[in-house]
Amino acid sequence: MRKSRPATGGVILAAAVVLTLAGGCWLVAWNAWNVMRLWRAEVKLVVYLNETATQDTVAAVRTAILSEPAVRNHRLISEAEAMTEFLQMMQSDRSLLEGLGDHLFPVSIEVWVEESAQTPTGMDALASKWRQLPGVESVRYGEALVRELSAAARVVWIVGTVIGAVLAAGVAVVVGVMANVALRAQRDEIALLKLLGATDGIVFKPFILRGAATGGLGGLVAAAALGGAWWAFRSRMTGVGDGILNAWLDRMVFPPEFVVALIGLGAMVGGVGSVIAARRVNRLTA
Amino acid sequence: MLRGVTFRVDRGEAVVIEGPTGSGKTTLLRLLIGAEQAERGQIFVNGVEIRGPATPRLAAVRRSLGLMVQGIPLLSELTVADNVGLPLKAARLPYRDRRLKIYEALKTFGLEGRRDTYPGQLSGGEVQRVCLARALVTRPAVLLTDEPTTSLDEGTAKDVVDILREAHRRGLTLLAATHTPTLAYQLGGRRLLLEDGQAREGTAGPER
């Protein structure tokens, strides 16, 4: 089968542009989702014990908390530790608390849970369960923050996936159109080959392989473009922002699997586009 | 339209289908390769019924035939070598083997110097020789040929007939359609006369 190098180059470029946009969407969505996931992981449940809780009661509550498989980590904070932390936070001394009573800061247990339990439902279930334990005064966590982070992560994921999927379908269309043009240009040769005994596999396999290769190359170019843009962005932003921005940037990544995924996706949608084009031309030459 | 045409060709036989223009000779050959479908009746080639859409079995039958039939022209955008190599490509022969067989076929038909030429640059005789080279490049057991000597000058027509006779002498089953009685006599073998869509056995050509 004859091929036109400039036309193939143009299609690789077009596929690369669309895949870069799709990949960019996914990269942003993935990082946003990942950052939200990390933020959510920092959310903790705080179990406050009442003033009358004895050492035994605290130990029993601790044991009950640790018996939960969803518990990843915990920290017991005594009254004295709680007061010290408060004063450090307020940048003040004990005089600030004079006259406010003896048990101003209850004993508490901070609990971090596994990712599977970091949902509004999961956190609610644990909080409700621990509130029933003897000696527990209350259980608090950032309910609103957990809900908002979960909702935002879901929205980012869905929007990123939808936009990326639409753009990926665009790659299939671009490669499919190229395959269709190539197949129609060689319609006489295809019809002749079939009369001479070529099976559909013999006739169409080269077109499908070429479509997959074109899509794959488009994915490689897109990965290189995105990698370059990522590197430039990180180089420019390093040291520019404040602590929060830098911490946020530190958590953003360009995973190597992403390169493989873009190439694989390009090859797959390129192949699919070519198969669709081949089926249409096959009907015309049957 | 062809009606009630019944005939059988045995291995190694030469049959010339003879009839005036429009008598259905080309249609008959196209029916034999499944390029057209008969409304009624049965057609068997190498024991395989030729009917319905292209199947792997029909494709295998087609690959076993050498075709020099109207409607299977040389492709103007391919070189002579590429045109000759099409049946080898259809047979999925590896590229290196294809090149070797193309070279052999071009040499046999005196076309070595024309391998990179396009069909539009060939004379009528050369076109016929390329068509024959393409039809015989896979060394098929059966050759279907349609008007192999039409519009050729006398010398070239004789060359083509010599090639066909030689191939037949080596065991090729030959089915040739022509509107000129001369070819039947030149090739010898059995004559099948087509007229008004019906076929009858004619007198045999002279022994070769």
Interface residues (C-beta under 8 A of the other chain):
Chain A: R2 D188 E189 L192 L193 K194 L195 L196 G197 A198 T199 I202 A286
Chain B: I33 A35 P53 A54 P56 A59 A60 V61 R62 R63 S64 L65 L67 G71 I72 L75 E77 L78 L86 P87 K89 A90 A91 R92
